[in-house]
Amino acid sequence: MALFSLAAICEMIADSSSHNIFPFEFIMYGFLTIPAIIGTISSQFIRGLVLKKKCKLTLTRLYSNVK
């Protein structure tokens, strides 16, 4: 979404009358970015849970083979 913001800024510099309602445009870019941020945070959380569980299972297998 950063590229859309940069493109809008470049267009405003080139022709200031082309973006009359630019504040709303940037608010929408921010609003449309929220699902991506939520998805990134939730995937990192789930990945952490899976890795923790996988590590625990690996340690359990290692210790069961030692005895």
PyMOL Python script that loads the backbone (N, CA, C, O; Angstrom):
from pymol import cmd

cmd.read_pdbstr("""\
ATOM      1  N   MET A   1       0.816  -1.193   0.000  1.00  0.00           N
ATOM      2  CA  MET A   1       0.000   0.000   0.000  1.00  0.00           C
ATOM      3  C   MET A   1       0.862   1.260   0.000  1.00  0.00           C
ATOM      4  O   MET A   1       0.385   2.346  -0.327  1.00  0.00           O
ATOM      5  N   ALA A   2       2.116   1.108   0.364  1.00  0.00           N
ATOM      6  CA  ALA A   2       2.999   2.275   0.369  1.00  0.00           C
ATOM      7  C   ALA A   2       3.178   2.832  -1.034  1.00  0.00           C
ATOM      8  O   ALA A   2       3.318   4.042  -1.213  1.00  0.00           O
ATOM      9  N   LEU A   3       3.175   1.953  -2.027  1.00  0.00           N
ATOM     10  CA  LEU A   3       3.344   2.427  -3.403  1.00  0.00           C
ATOM     11  C   LEU A   3       2.162   3.278  -3.858  1.00  0.00           C
ATOM     12  O   LEU A   3       2.340   4.243  -4.600  1.00  0.00           O
ATOM     13  N   PHE A   4       0.958   2.923  -3.416  1.00  0.00           N
ATOM     14  CA  PHE A   4      -0.205   3.743  -3.763  1.00  0.00           C
ATOM     15  C   PHE A   4      -0.075   5.144  -3.162  1.00  0.00           C
ATOM     16  O   PHE A   4      -0.402   6.140  -3.807  1.00  0.00           O
ATOM     17  N   SER A   5       0.401   5.205  -1.933  1.00  0.00           N
ATOM     18  CA  SER A   5       0.588   6.515  -1.290  1.00  0.00           C
ATOM     19  C   SER A   5       1.640   7.331  -2.011  1.00  0.00           C
ATOM     20  O   SER A   5       1.464   8.529  -2.235  1.00  0.00           O
ATOM     21  N   LEU A   6       2.743   6.675  -2.376  1.00  0.00           N
ATOM     22  CA  LEU A   6       3.793   7.392  -3.109  1.00  0.00           C
ATOM     23  C   LEU A   6       3.297   7.867  -4.473  1.00  0.00           C
ATOM     24  O   LEU A   6       3.609   8.980  -4.896  1.00  0.00           O
ATOM     25  N   ALA A   7       2.534   7.033  -5.152  1.00  0.00           N
ATOM     26  CA  ALA A   7       1.984   7.432  -6.449  1.00  0.00           C
ATOM     27  C   ALA A   7       1.041   8.620  -6.294  1.00  0.00           C
ATOM     28  O   ALA A   7       1.056   9.533  -7.119  1.00  0.00           O
ATOM     29  N   ALA A   8       0.231   8.616  -5.256  1.00  0.00           N
ATOM     30  CA  ALA A   8      -0.691   9.732  -5.025  1.00  0.00           C
ATOM     31  C   ALA A   8       0.079  11.015  -4.731  1.00  0.00           C
ATOM     32  O   ALA A   8      -0.289  12.086  -5.213  1.00  0.00           O
ATOM     33  N   ILE A   9       1.135  10.912  -3.950  1.00  0.00           N
ATOM     34  CA  ILE A   9       1.957  12.096  -3.644  1.00  0.00           C
ATOM     35  C   ILE A   9       2.609  12.637  -4.906  1.00  0.00           C
ATOM     36  O   ILE A   9       2.630  13.847  -5.130  1.00  0.00           O
ATOM     37  N   CYS A  10       3.151  11.727  -5.743  1.00  0.00           N
ATOM     38  CA  CYS A  10       3.767  12.164  -6.996  1.00  0.00           C
ATOM     39  C   CYS A  10       2.752  12.830  -7.916  1.00  0.00           C
ATOM     40  O   CYS A  10       3.062  13.834  -8.558  1.00  0.00           O
ATOM     41  N   GLU A  11       1.550  12.284  -7.986  1.00  0.00           N
ATOM     42  CA  GLU A  11       0.507  12.890  -8.816  1.00  0.00           C
ATOM     43  C   GLU A  11       0.087  14.246  -8.273  1.00  0.00           C
ATOM     44  O   GLU A  11      -0.200  15.157  -9.050  1.00  0.00           O
ATOM     45  N   MET A  12       0.045  14.399  -6.936  1.00  0.00           N
ATOM     46  CA  MET A  12      -0.316  15.689  -6.354  1.00  0.00           C
ATOM     47  C   MET A  12       0.759  16.732  -6.630  1.00  0.00           C
ATOM     48  O   MET A  12       0.457  17.909  -6.824  1.00  0.00           O
ATOM     49  N   ILE A  13       2.027  16.291  -6.646  1.00  0.00           N
ATOM     50  CA  ILE A  13       3.112  17.234  -6.955  1.00  0.00           C
ATOM     51  C   ILE A  13       3.014  17.666  -8.415  1.00  0.00           C
ATOM     52  O   ILE A  13       3.191  18.843  -8.731  1.00  0.00           O
ATOM     53  N   ALA A  14       2.731  16.714  -9.305  1.00  0.00           N
ATOM     54  CA  ALA A  14       2.658  17.025 -10.736  1.00  0.00           C
ATOM     55  C   ALA A  14       1.440  17.887 -11.060  1.00  0.00           C
ATOM     56  O   ALA A  14       1.543  18.856 -11.813  1.00  0.00           O
ATOM     57  N   ASP A  15       0.291  17.534 -10.492  1.00  0.00           N
ATOM     58  CA  ASP A  15      -0.942  18.280 -10.770  1.00  0.00           C
ATOM     59  C   ASP A  15      -1.758  18.324  -9.482  1.00  0.00           C
ATOM     60  O   ASP A  15      -2.405  17.346  -9.110  1.00  0.00           O
ATOM     61  N   SER A  16      -1.720  19.446  -8.823  1.00  0.00           N
ATOM     62  CA  SER A  16      -2.367  19.549  -7.504  1.00  0.00           C
ATOM     63  C   SER A  16      -3.887  19.453  -7.565  1.00  0.00           C
ATOM     64  O   SER A  16      -4.519  19.185  -6.543  1.00  0.00           O
ATOM     65  N   SER A  17      -4.489  19.663  -8.726  1.00  0.00           N
ATOM     66  CA  SER A  17      -5.949  19.586  -8.817  1.00  0.00           C
ATOM     67  C   SER A  17      -6.445  18.157  -9.057  1.00  0.00           C
ATOM     68  O   SER A  17      -7.653  17.924  -9.074  1.00  0.00           O
ATOM     69  N   SER A  18      -5.529  17.197  -9.244  1.00  0.00           N
ATOM     70  CA  SER A  18      -5.959  15.830  -9.546  1.00  0.00           C
ATOM     71  C   SER A  18      -6.445  15.069  -8.309  1.00  0.00           C
ATOM     72  O   SER A  18      -7.198  14.103  -8.437  1.00  0.00           O
ATOM     73  N   HIS A  19      -6.032  15.483  -7.140  1.00  0.00           N
ATOM     74  CA  HIS A  19      -6.425  14.790  -5.902  1.00  0.00           C
ATOM     75  C   HIS A  19      -7.045  15.810  -4.943  1.00  0.00           C
ATOM     76  O   HIS A  19      -6.373  16.343  -4.060  1.00  0.00           O
ATOM     77  N   ASN A  20      -8.314  16.061  -5.133  1.00  0.00           N
ATOM     78  CA  ASN A  20      -8.998  17.059  -4.307  1.00  0.00           C
ATOM     79  C   ASN A  20      -9.343  16.524  -2.923  1.00  0.00           C
ATOM     80  O   ASN A  20      -9.397  17.288  -1.959  1.00  0.00           O
ATOM     81  N   ILE A  21      -9.576  15.222  -2.817  1.00  0.00           N
ATOM     82  CA  ILE A  21      -9.962  14.647  -1.523  1.00  0.00           C
ATOM     83  C   ILE A  21      -8.879  13.672  -1.033  1.00  0.00           C
ATOM     84  O   ILE A  21      -9.180  12.569  -0.577  1.00  0.00           O
ATOM     85  N   PHE A  22      -7.617  14.105  -1.138  1.00  0.00           N
ATOM     86  CA  PHE A  22      -6.504  13.232  -0.780  1.00  0.00           C
ATOM     87  C   PHE A  22      -6.505  12.761   0.672  1.00  0.00           C
ATOM     88  O   PHE A  22      -6.021  11.657   0.920  1.00  0.00           O
ATOM     89  N   PRO A  23      -7.013  13.513   1.650  1.00  0.00           N
ATOM     90  CA  PRO A  23      -7.009  12.960   3.015  1.00  0.00           C
ATOM     91  C   PRO A  23      -7.835  11.679   3.118  1.00  0.00           C
ATOM     92  O   PRO A  23      -7.449  10.743   3.819  1.00  0.00           O
ATOM     93  N   PHE A  24      -8.963  11.638   2.425  1.00  0.00           N
ATOM     94  CA  PHE A  24      -9.793  10.436   2.455  1.00  0.00           C
ATOM     95  C   PHE A  24      -9.104   9.270   1.754  1.00  0.00           C
ATOM     96  O   PHE A  24      -9.260   8.112   2.140  1.00  0.00           O
ATOM     97  N   GLU A  25      -8.345   9.599   0.723  1.00  0.00           N
ATOM     98  CA  GLU A  25      -7.597   8.574  -0.002  1.00  0.00           C
ATOM     99  C   GLU A  25      -6.579   7.903   0.920  1.00  0.00           C
ATOM    100  O   GLU A  25      -6.454   6.679   0.925  1.00  0.00           O
ATOM    101  N   PHE A  26      -5.857   8.701   1.694  1.00  0.00           N
ATOM    102  CA  PHE A  26      -4.862   8.141   2.604  1.00  0.00           C
ATOM    103  C   PHE A  26      -5.514   7.400   3.770  1.00  0.00           C
ATOM    104  O   PHE A  26      -4.964   6.416   4.263  1.00  0.00           O
ATOM    105  N   ILE A  27      -6.675   7.864   4.210  1.00  0.00           N
ATOM    106  CA  ILE A  27      -7.416   7.145   5.254  1.00  0.00           C
ATOM    107  C   ILE A  27      -7.844   5.776   4.736  1.00  0.00           C
ATOM    108  O   ILE A  27      -7.761   4.786   5.463  1.00  0.00           O
ATOM    109  N   MET A  28      -8.301   5.710   3.492  1.00  0.00           N
ATOM    110  CA  MET A  28      -8.699   4.422   2.912  1.00  0.00           C
ATOM    111  C   MET A  28      -7.494   3.501   2.743  1.00  0.00           C
ATOM    112  O   MET A  28      -7.610   2.297   2.972  1.00  0.00           O
ATOM    113  N   TYR A  29      -6.344   4.039   2.349  1.00  0.00           N
ATOM    114  CA  TYR A  29      -5.145   3.206   2.249  1.00  0.00           C
ATOM    115  C   TYR A  29      -4.805   2.608   3.614  1.00  0.00           C
ATOM    116  O   TYR A  29      -4.462   1.430   3.719  1.00  0.00           O
ATOM    117  N   GLY A  30      -4.903   3.418   4.639  1.00  0.00           N
ATOM    118  CA  GLY A  30      -4.637   2.912   5.991  1.00  0.00           C
ATOM    119  C   GLY A  30      -5.663   1.887   6.418  1.00  0.00           C
ATOM    120  O   GLY A  30      -5.314   0.874   7.024  1.00  0.00           O
ATOM    121  N   PHE A  31      -6.922   2.137   6.109  1.00  0.00           N
ATOM    122  CA  PHE A  31      -8.005   1.215   6.472  1.00  0.00           C
ATOM    123  C   PHE A  31      -7.855  -0.119   5.745  1.00  0.00           C
ATOM    124  O   PHE A  31      -8.101  -1.172   6.333  1.00  0.00           O
ATOM    125  N   LEU A  32      -7.459  -0.087   4.484  1.00  0.00           N
ATOM    126  CA  LEU A  32      -7.297  -1.313   3.710  1.00  0.00           C
ATOM    127  C   LEU A  32      -6.033  -2.083   4.082  1.00  0.00           C
ATOM    128  O   LEU A  32      -5.885  -3.249   3.717  1.00  0.00           O
ATOM    129  N   THR A  33      -5.138  -1.444   4.795  1.00  0.00           N
ATOM    130  CA  THR A  33      -3.917  -2.110   5.237  1.00  0.00           C
ATOM    131  C   THR A  33      -4.152  -2.898   6.528  1.00  0.00           C
ATOM    132  O   THR A  33      -3.384  -3.810   6.834  1.00  0.00           O
ATOM    133  N   ILE A  34      -5.183  -2.570   7.279  1.00  0.00           N
ATOM    134  CA  ILE A  34      -5.453  -3.221   8.568  1.00  0.00           C
ATOM    135  C   ILE A  34      -5.594  -4.740   8.445  1.00  0.00           C
ATOM    136  O   ILE A  34      -5.016  -5.448   9.269  1.00  0.00           O
ATOM    137  N   PRO A  35      -6.329  -5.287   7.465  1.00  0.00           N
ATOM    138  CA  PRO A  35      -6.410  -6.755   7.371  1.00  0.00           C
ATOM    139  C   PRO A  35      -5.054  -7.426   7.163  1.00  0.00           C
ATOM    140  O   PRO A  35      -4.809  -8.510   7.693  1.00  0.00           O
ATOM    141  N   ALA A  36      -4.180  -6.791   6.399  1.00  0.00           N
ATOM    142  CA  ALA A  36      -2.847  -7.355   6.188  1.00  0.00           C
ATOM    143  C   ALA A  36      -2.051  -7.361   7.487  1.00  0.00           C
ATOM    144  O   ALA A  36      -1.329  -8.318   7.770  1.00  0.00           O
ATOM    145  N   ILE A  37      -2.178  -6.314   8.267  1.00  0.00           N
ATOM    146  CA  ILE A  37      -1.464  -6.244   9.543  1.00  0.00           C
ATOM    147  C   ILE A  37      -2.006  -7.304  10.500  1.00  0.00           C
ATOM    148  O   ILE A  37      -1.232  -7.985  11.171  1.00  0.00           O
ATOM    149  N   ILE A  38      -3.316  -7.446  10.567  1.00  0.00           N
ATOM    150  CA  ILE A  38      -3.931  -8.458  11.435  1.00  0.00           C
ATOM    151  C   ILE A  38      -3.506  -9.857  10.997  1.00  0.00           C
ATOM    152  O   ILE A  38      -3.204 -10.703  11.838  1.00  0.00           O
ATOM    153  N   GLY A  39      -3.478 -10.107   9.687  1.00  0.00           N
ATOM    154  CA  GLY A  39      -3.050 -11.405   9.179  1.00  0.00           C
ATOM    155  C   GLY A  39      -1.606 -11.709   9.516  1.00  0.00           C
ATOM    156  O   GLY A  39      -1.273 -12.845   9.853  1.00  0.00           O
ATOM    157  N   THR A  40      -0.751 -10.716   9.429  1.00  0.00           N
ATOM    158  CA  THR A  40       0.660 -10.910   9.755  1.00  0.00           C
ATOM    159  C   THR A  40       0.840 -11.228  11.229  1.00  0.00           C
ATOM    160  O   THR A  40       1.588 -12.141  11.578  1.00  0.00           O
ATOM    161  N   ILE A  41       0.172 -10.495  12.090  1.00  0.00           N
ATOM    162  CA  ILE A  41       0.295 -10.723  13.532  1.00  0.00           C
ATOM    163  C   ILE A  41      -0.259 -12.087  13.916  1.00  0.00           C
ATOM    164  O   ILE A  41       0.348 -12.804  14.711  1.00  0.00           O
ATOM    165  N   SER A  42      -1.421 -12.451  13.351  1.00  0.00           N
ATOM    166  CA  SER A  42      -2.011 -13.741  13.706  1.00  0.00           C
ATOM    167  C   SER A  42      -1.173 -14.899  13.168  1.00  0.00           C
ATOM    168  O   SER A  42      -1.061 -15.928  13.835  1.00  0.00           O
ATOM    169  N   SER A  43      -0.584 -14.761  11.985  1.00  0.00           N
ATOM    170  CA  SER A  43       0.247 -15.839  11.462  1.00  0.00           C
ATOM    171  C   SER A  43       1.517 -16.014  12.289  1.00  0.00           C
ATOM    172  O   SER A  43       1.976 -17.139  12.485  1.00  0.00           O
ATOM    173  N   GLN A  44       2.081 -14.927  12.769  1.00  0.00           N
ATOM    174  CA  GLN A  44       3.263 -15.036  13.628  1.00  0.00           C
ATOM    175  C   GLN A  44       2.907 -15.699  14.958  1.00  0.00           C
ATOM    176  O   GLN A  44       3.694 -16.478  15.496  1.00  0.00           O
ATOM    177  N   PHE A  45       1.729 -15.394  15.485  1.00  0.00           N
ATOM    178  CA  PHE A  45       1.278 -16.004  16.738  1.00  0.00           C
ATOM    179  C   PHE A  45       1.063 -17.505  16.555  1.00  0.00           C
ATOM    180  O   PHE A  45       1.504 -18.307  17.378  1.00  0.00           O
ATOM    181  N   ILE A  46       0.376 -17.878  15.463  1.00  0.00           N
ATOM    182  CA  ILE A  46       0.125 -19.299  15.199  1.00  0.00           C
ATOM    183  C   ILE A  46       1.428 -20.037  14.939  1.00  0.00           C
ATOM    184  O   ILE A  46       1.606 -21.166  15.398  1.00  0.00           O
ATOM    185  N   ARG A  47       2.329 -19.415  14.216  1.00  0.00           N
ATOM    186  CA  ARG A  47       3.639 -20.030  13.949  1.00  0.00           C
ATOM    187  C   ARG A  47       4.390 -20.277  15.254  1.00  0.00           C
ATOM    188  O   ARG A  47       5.019 -21.322  15.425  1.00  0.00           O
ATOM    189  N   GLY A  48       4.326 -19.334  16.156  1.00  0.00           N
ATOM    190  CA  GLY A  48       4.978 -19.514  17.449  1.00  0.00           C
ATOM    191  C   GLY A  48       4.389 -20.669  18.230  1.00  0.00           C
ATOM    192  O   GLY A  48       5.119 -21.435  18.858  1.00  0.00           O
ATOM    193  N   LEU A  49       3.073 -20.799  18.196  1.00  0.00           N
ATOM    194  CA  LEU A  49       2.426 -21.916  18.888  1.00  0.00           C
ATOM    195  C   LEU A  49       2.822 -23.254  18.275  1.00  0.00           C
ATOM    196  O   LEU A  49       3.106 -24.213  18.993  1.00  0.00           O
ATOM    197  N   VAL A  50       2.841 -23.316  16.948  1.00  0.00           N
ATOM    198  CA  VAL A  50       3.182 -24.565  16.265  1.00  0.00           C
ATOM    199  C   VAL A  50       4.633 -24.943  16.534  1.00  0.00           C
ATOM    200  O   VAL A  50       4.925 -26.110  16.799  1.00  0.00           O
ATOM    201  N   LEU A  51       5.541 -23.985  16.472  1.00  0.00           N
ATOM    202  CA  LEU A  51       6.949 -24.280  16.713  1.00  0.00           C
ATOM    203  C   LEU A  51       7.184 -24.713  18.158  1.00  0.00           C
ATOM    204  O   LEU A  51       7.996 -25.598  18.425  1.00  0.00           O
ATOM    205  N   LYS A  52       6.465 -24.080  19.086  1.00  0.00           N
ATOM    206  CA  LYS A  52       6.609 -24.450  20.488  1.00  0.00           C
ATOM    207  C   LYS A  52       6.131 -25.884  20.707  1.00  0.00           C
ATOM    208  O   LYS A  52       6.761 -26.651  21.435  1.00  0.00           O
ATOM    209  N   LYS A  53       5.011 -26.239  20.072  1.00  0.00           N
ATOM    210  CA  LYS A  53       4.469 -27.589  20.209  1.00  0.00           C
ATOM    211  C   LYS A  53       5.396 -28.603  19.544  1.00  0.00           C
ATOM    212  O   LYS A  53       5.618 -29.689  20.080  1.00  0.00           O
ATOM    213  N   LYS A  54       5.940 -28.249  18.374  1.00  0.00           N
ATOM    214  CA  LYS A  54       6.847 -29.139  17.664  1.00  0.00           C
ATOM    215  C   LYS A  54       8.130 -29.351  18.476  1.00  0.00           C
ATOM    216  O   LYS A  54       8.654 -30.463  18.530  1.00  0.00           O
ATOM    217  N   CYS A  55       8.625 -28.303  19.095  1.00  0.00           N
ATOM    218  CA  CYS A  55       9.835 -28.401  19.917  1.00  0.00           C
ATOM    219  C   CYS A  55       9.580 -29.299  21.119  1.00  0.00           C
ATOM    220  O   CYS A  55      10.427 -30.114  21.484  1.00  0.00           O
ATOM    221  N   LYS A  56       8.413 -29.149  21.731  1.00  0.00           N
ATOM    222  CA  LYS A  56       8.070 -29.957  22.886  1.00  0.00           C
ATOM    223  C   LYS A  56       7.987 -31.436  22.503  1.00  0.00           C
ATOM    224  O   LYS A  56       8.455 -32.299  23.246  1.00  0.00           O
ATOM    225  N   LEU A  57       7.386 -31.731  21.333  1.00  0.00           N
ATOM    226  CA  LEU A  57       7.289 -33.113  20.873  1.00  0.00           C
ATOM    227  C   LEU A  57       8.672 -33.683  20.564  1.00  0.00           C
ATOM    228  O   LEU A  57       8.936 -34.849  20.858  1.00  0.00           O
ATOM    229  N   THR A  58       9.540 -32.894  19.987  1.00  0.00           N
ATOM    230  CA  THR A  58      10.891 -33.349  19.662  1.00  0.00           C
ATOM    231  C   THR A  58      11.668 -33.657  20.928  1.00  0.00           C
ATOM    232  O   THR A  58      12.362 -34.671  21.002  1.00  0.00           O
ATOM    233  N   LEU A  59      11.557 -32.788  21.923  1.00  0.00           N
ATOM    234  CA  LEU A  59      12.248 -33.027  23.182  1.00  0.00           C
ATOM    235  C   LEU A  59      11.705 -34.284  23.874  1.00  0.00           C
ATOM    236  O   LEU A  59      12.470 -35.045  24.466  1.00  0.00           O
ATOM    237  N   THR A  60      10.408 -34.495  23.801  1.00  0.00           N
ATOM    238  CA  THR A  60       9.810 -35.679  24.406  1.00  0.00           C
ATOM    239  C   THR A  60      10.335 -36.938  23.728  1.00  0.00           C
ATOM    240  O   THR A  60      10.627 -37.920  24.411  1.00  0.00           O
ATOM    241  N   ARG A  61      10.461 -36.937  22.426  1.00  0.00           N
ATOM    242  CA  ARG A  61      10.981 -38.099  21.687  1.00  0.00           C
ATOM    243  C   ARG A  61      12.446 -38.332  22.033  1.00  0.00           C
ATOM    244  O   ARG A  61      12.874 -39.475  22.190  1.00  0.00           O
ATOM    245  N   LEU A  62      13.200 -37.274  22.150  1.00  0.00           N
ATOM    246  CA  LEU A  62      14.630 -37.429  22.477  1.00  0.00           C
ATOM    247  C   LEU A  62      14.804 -38.034  23.864  1.00  0.00           C
ATOM    248  O   LEU A  62      15.610 -38.946  24.046  1.00  0.00           O
ATOM    249  N   TYR A  63      14.061 -37.540  24.833  1.00  0.00           N
ATOM    250  CA  TYR A  63      14.197 -38.052  26.189  1.00  0.00           C
ATOM    251  C   TYR A  63      13.641 -39.474  26.336  1.00  0.00           C
ATOM    252  O   TYR A  63      14.113 -40.241  27.176  1.00  0.00           O
ATOM    253  N   SER A  64      12.643 -39.825  25.524  1.00  0.00           N
ATOM    254  CA  SER A  64      12.102 -41.192  25.606  1.00  0.00           C
ATOM    255  C   SER A  64      13.089 -42.191  25.006  1.00  0.00           C
ATOM    256  O   SER A  64      13.096 -43.352  25.415  1.00  0.00           O
ATOM    257  N   ASN A  65      13.909 -41.783  24.062  1.00  0.00           N
ATOM    258  CA  ASN A  65      14.911 -42.660  23.464  1.00  0.00           C
ATOM    259  C   ASN A  65      16.117 -42.839  24.371  1.00  0.00           C
ATOM    260  O   ASN A  65      16.802 -43.857  24.271  1.00  0.00           O
ATOM    261  N   VAL A  66      16.398 -41.898  25.241  1.00  0.00           N
ATOM    262  CA  VAL A  66      17.563 -41.955  26.120  1.00  0.00           C
ATOM    263  C   VAL A  66      17.363 -42.989  27.216  1.00  0.00           C
ATOM    264  O   VAL A  66      18.317 -43.662  27.605  1.00  0.00           O
ATOM    265  N   LYS A  67      16.160 -43.129  27.714  1.00  0.00           N
ATOM    266  CA  LYS A  67      15.886 -44.039  28.842  1.00  0.00           C
ATOM    267  C   LYS A  67      15.906 -45.439  28.457  1.00  0.00           C
ATOM    268  O   LYS A  67      15.694 -46.313  29.297  1.00  0.00           O
TER     269      LYS A  67
END
""", "prot")
cmd.dss("prot")
cmd.show_as("cartoon", "prot")
cmd.util.cbc("prot")
cmd.orient("prot")
